[in-house]
């Protein structure tokens, strides 16, 4: 399954219509035309299921539907995050997008912060750290800046600090591929990576975006060792 997940991630990165990948067992995988957004959510969900550390049922982590063959049927509906993973000491709110350039910040900046803020507020008193992971083929700098500032005001002007990290799918894939032999190593490394990325938010957005990528690649390298 790990190899298959990696193949789907690569197909999303390449974004080529009718492209396919052949696995070591001879099986071919491809993303049907027009279904890349749904497959993006689906394959990230499968990746975190493979880590096998959830404290909730797998179907409770996703908001999109799947068919009898375990394949996605459309994307998650609006008014909520794409996927939410709950672990023993962490909640990870994951949002994915295929949009790019300035359109990305306009489409994703406000909803992602609002969604992460809800879970941050809901988990404020249970000791669980809440992170937002934003995955895109390419992260626009304005989007990165919105998440770098990382704050949201609830009713009554109550401010909530948000821990959101924007990451390219290429960097996420590097982490995944480095852990193919033992995916159980990913979760603690990922939590440390998120915390380390947030510790550099005083840098300007372009530099912070580069730092996130550097830290992700360092994490991948550490998983290989």
Secondary structure, 3 states (H helix, E strand, C coil): CHHHHHHHHHHHHHCCCCCEEECCCCCEEECCCCCHHHHHHHHHHHHHHHHCCCCCCHHHHECCEECCCCCEECCCCCCCCCEEEECCCEEEEEEEECCCHHHHHHHHHHHHHHHHHHHHHHCCCCCCEEEEEEEECCCCHHHHHHHHHCEEECHHHCEEECCEEEEEHHHHHHHHHHCCCCHHHHHHHHHHHHHHHHCCCCCCHHHHHHHHHHHHHHHHHHHHC
